[in-house]
Amino acid sequence: MSGKLIVDGFAGPGGWSEGLRMLGLADIGLEWDEAACKTRKNAGHMTVRIDIATFVVARIIGKTWGLIMSPPCTKFSTAGNGVGRKFISVLADGIRRMMRGEDCRQELRDQIYPEALAIREAANQARKPDKQWPHAKVEAAAMEDTIATVLVVEPARFLYALICQRPHDLGEPLEWVAFEQVPSVLPLWEVYAGELERLGWSVWTGKVNAANHGVPQTRTRAVLIASSLRKITGPTVTHSQTRQEVDLFGDSLPVWVTMADALGWGATDRDQRPDGSRQTADPAAVPAPSLTAKSGGQWVLKRPATTVCATNRLSPPGHRDRSSGGESQFAGPDTVRITVQEASILQSFPADYPWQGTKTKQFEQVGNAVPPLLAAHLVSAATGIPMPAADLGGLDVAA
């Protein structure tokens, strides 16, 4: 294991940490959520429970080798209320200012809060009268939305301190960074890329599909990886959506890992009700669901899972209207119910990963985490540390 300090700024339950573990590395995670901190502790990952906005970066100047950041995605994803997406240009300007040492976080909050409040008030008005929130609760929710949105500029605060405020003769310089977020944040990662390139770093940004790296899930994320020492390219693709022809050396990429293969599910003589409510508690010990035309869910035999969210349901493939008047992503007979353990496997965590908290909190942690196998590929690209041979072909599937 490397003795170099890696700081994971939004550590969550340990997705990045598990990926680092594959490479023989370890991090110190900064995390506020109590259940996620307990999960990390039970998994053996070092953790500081803290609101990252209050962390004093000066404490780690000259000590940090790598920096990982996956800010909260809910205000930018299509599943959230979209307040972050409305302020991309404002946040981009904030990143540039933060990267020059100007702490403008409160100014950004003041600018975003009125719109966040308007969105919350409109949503509250749409509720039935007996279900409407008191105004104080609406205001508190809007402030939470605002604070969460502005967290996307926190990496700039860390980068400026670790790169620009480190005396040349003090300790170890920051060598690499890896950032991850939902696809709509890619324009902000590109702003970060420009700022890092201004400081002489090599940077790659783009969208990656976790299925292309052996994860049994088509989870697309915006990524930034950068190095102060090495020429950076994107992470190596290890899997293909379709079967490829063998090249002159007898090699070809394996096809994507299907959801059924990952969970050890078959198509006949199994036990699932037509509504999809019966699912495996332990894929190695309990009969897997029957995936018949009557029960739906045939798609899991042919492809990876769709994006694992903070719920016990997986939506079938295909685009759906995610607007307020649109169809639920979980509508239809092909929606599949899963257990926490199954969600964990689909995210490439170990099947016995020690999730803590209520069942709701466990699903939330699984859905918000970075898939460890994807994380390992990203860190490998950032550091030049090769992926272990056993992990190049994907994860071990359930028996």
N, C-alpha and C positions, 0 to 999 in steps of 0.2 A: 504493500500500500504506500502511495506517495505521502510524504510528510508535508507537502505544500498545501497552503490554505485555499480552499475553494468556498466561496460564499454564495449561498442560494437564497436570493432575496425574497422570494415568495414561495417558500418551500413546500407548502401543502403537506399531503400525507407521505410524500417520499418518492414521487415518480422520477425526478432527476437523481435523487440519491440512490435508488435502485439501479438506474442506468450507470451511474458512476461506479457502483459496486461491481458491475460486470467488467469494468476496465481496471479494477484494482485501485480505485480512487474512493475518497470519502469527502463529504462536504460538511459545513456547519450551516444548518437551515435557520432562517429567520421566519417565524410564522406566528400569527396571532390567534388563529382558530384553536380553541381548546381541544376539540376532538382530534383534529389533525395532528396537534402536538403529541397527544397520547398515542396515536397510531405510529408516529415517527419513533417515539421512545420505545414502544414494544417491538418495532422492527430493527432497533439498534442504531438509529441515525441520530447524530448529535443535533441538538435543537436549542435555540434561544427563543423563548416566547416573548415577542415584542411587536408593537405596531411599527412597521418598517419606516413610516414617515417620521418617527422620533429617534431612529437609530443614528448614533453619532459616527459618521463614516471615518472621522479622523482616527478612531481606535484601530482601524485595519489598514491604514495607509502604510505602504512598505512591507506589508505582511501577506498580501493577497495575490495569489497566482492566477486564479480563475474566478469569473463572476457569471452567475446564472440568474436570469430574471424571467419570470412568467407572471406578469401582473394579472389581476382578476379580469376575466373576459366578459362577465355578464353584461356590462354596459356597452359592449361593442358587438356582441353576438346577435344573431337574428332571434334567438330565444329570449333576449332581454328587452328592455324598453327602448334601447337605441340611443340614449342620451349621448353616449360617447361618440357615436358615428356622426352626430350633428356638429361636433366640435373638433373634427380632425385638423382643420387648418389652425385653429386656436391652439390646440395641443402641440402641433408641429412647431409653431412659433415659440411656445413655452419650452420645448426641448432645446431649440437652438439657444435660447437665453440661458437655460440651466447649464448647458454645455460650455458656457462662457462665464460661469460663476454667479449668475444672477438668480437668486432664489425667488421665483415668481409664483410659487405654488398657491399662496393665498389669493393672489390676484386672479389666477385661473379659476379657483373655487368661486370667487365672487362673481366672475363673469358667467360661469356655467350654472350656478344655483337657480337663477330665475327661470331658465328653461326647464331644468330638472323639476322644479316646483310646478310649472305649468303642465308638464307631462303627468305628474302624479295627481294633480287636481282633476285633470280630464279623465284619468282612469277612475278616480273616486266618484266622479259624477256619473260615470257609466254603470256604477253598481246600483243595485236595488236600494231604495231609501233605508231599509232596515239593515243593510249590510255596509253602509258607508262608514268610513273612518272619521274620527274627530279630526279637526284641522291640525291639531298638534302632532298627531301621528303622521299625517300627510307631510307636514313640514319636516319631521324627523327622517322619514323615508327619502325625501328629496335631498336632504343633506347627506345621507348615507350614499345615495347615488352619485352625488357630486364628489365626495371624497374618494369613492372607488374609481371614478372616471379619471381623476387627476393622478392616481397612483401610476399611470402609464409614463409619467415624467420622472418617477423616482430613479429609474436606471441612469438618467442623465446626472442626477445629483451624485450618485456613486461614481460614475465614470469621471466626472470632472475632478472629484477629490482624489481618486486613485491614480489618475493619469497626470493631471495638471498641477496638483498640489503636493506631489511627492518630490522632495528634494532628490537630486540625482544621486546623491551618495547615501540615501536612506533605504536600507532593506531591499526587498524584492519588488521589481516593477510588475504591474498587472500585465499578463501575457495573452490571455484569451478571454472571450466572452461568448455566451450563447443565450439568446432570447427566443421566446416562443409565445404566440398569442393566436387568437382567431384570425381568419384571413382578412377581415376588414381593417386590421391594424397594420397590414403590410406598408401602407404609405408612411406610417410613423416609423417603422423599422428602417425605411429608406432614408428618412431624415436622420436617424441615428447613424446610418451608414455614411452619409455625407459628412457628418461631424467627425466620425472616427477616421475617415479617409483624410480629412483636413489635418488630423494629428499624425498621419503617416501610417495608419493601420491598413491591413488588407481585410476586405469585408465581402461576404456573400449574403444576399437576401433573396428570398423566394418563398413559394408555397411548396410544402412537402405533404405527401399522402403517406400516412403511417403504414398502409398496406404494402407500399413499395419497399418497406424495410422489415418485412416479416411480421408485422403486427396484424392480427386477424380482425381488422377494423379499418374502414375507409374514412379515417379521420384526417382532414386536411387542416394544416396550420401554417401560419405565417412565421417565418424563422429568420433570425439574424445570427450569423456566426462570424467571428472576427479574431484576428491575431495581430499582435504587434511585431511578431518575428517571422511568421510563415505566410506563404502565399495560400490563400483560402479558396477552396472550391466547395460546391455543394456536397452534401452527404452522399455516399455511394449507394446507388440503388441495388438491392439484392433480390427483389422479386418483381414479377411481371404480371400484368392483368391477364394476358393471354399466353399460351404456350408458344415458345420461340423455337426456331430451328436451331439445331446443334451447329456450333461453329467449327472451324477447321481443327480446333484443339479438343473437340468432343464436349464442349461446355455450352450450357444455356442456363438462363435464370429460371429458378423454380417459379411456378405460378403462385399467385396470392394464396394465403392460408384461408380456407373457408371457415365460417363460424362453426359449422357442424364438425369439421375436423378438429378445430381447437378445443371444442367442448366434448368430443367423443360421442356426438349425437349421430344416430342412424336414421334411416327412413322407414323402417318397417318394424312391426312387432314391438312397439314401444307404448308409453303411457302418457297421453296428453289429451285433455278435453278439447272439444271443438273451439272453445273460446280462448284457448292458449293459456289457461290459468295454471296448468300443472307443469312445473319445470323442475329441473334437477337440483337437489340440495347439495349433492356431492357427485360430480360427474363420474367419479371412479367407482362409486358404490351403489348408486341408485339408478333405476332405469331411466334412460333419456326420453325426451318427448317423441311421440309419433308425429311425423311431418307428412301428413296425408293431404290429399286435395281438400278433404272436408275440414281439416283443422287449420289449413293455411300454413304460412311460414315456410313454403317450399324453397324460397330464395336462400335460406341459410345453408342449404346443401351446395349451393353453386358459387357463393361469393363470401367475402368477409362480412362481418357485422357492419351495420351503419354506425354512425357516431354514438358512442356510449355517453349518455347524458346522466344527469343527477336524478335518475328514476329507475324503477324496475322494469321499464318497457323499452324496447327497441323498435323504432319505426321502420317500416319496409322501405326499400329503395324507391327513389323517385322524388321529384320536386313537388312541394306543396306550398300553397299560399300561406305565409307565416304572418300576414297582417292580422289586425284585430278582428276582422270579419272573415278571415280565411279558415281553412280546414285545419283541425288539429293534426300535428305531425304523427300522432298515434291513432288516427282514425283508420278504420278498415280492418278486415279480418286477418291481414298478414302481419299485424303488429305482434311481436313476440315478447313474452314476459321472461325475465331472467332473475336469478338470485344475485346477491352481493358477490358470492364466490365466482359465479359465471361472468359477471361484469368485470371482476378483477382479472380473470384469465384473458378476456377479450381486450383488456388494456395492457396485457403482457406482464402483469404482476404475477408473482408466485401464487398458486392456488390457495395456499395457506397464509397469505399475507394478513397480519393481525389488525384488521380494521377495528376502530374503537368508536364509541358513541352509540346513539340510537340508530335504528335501521335507516331512518331518513338521512342522518348525518353520514352514515357509511356510504350510501348511494351517492350523496353529494360529493364526498371526497373522491370516490372512484371516478365519477364523471368529470370532475374538475382537474384531475391529475394529468400530467404528461405521461404517455406510455413509456415505461422504462426502456424498452427495446429501442424506441425512436430516440429517446434521450441519449442512450449510449452511442448511437450512430452520429448524433449531432456533436457530442463532445469529442468523439473520435475524429471528426472532420476538423474541429477547432484546434485540437491539440496535436494531431498526428499520431496519437496512440492507436494502434490497430485494434479492430474488433477481435475478440477471441474467436477462433475458428468455429467453435460450437454454436456461436450466436449469429454467424453469417447467414445461416439457413433459416433463421427464425426461432421461435420459442418451442419448448417442449409442450406438446398438446396433451390434453387429459387422456387418461387411459380409457 
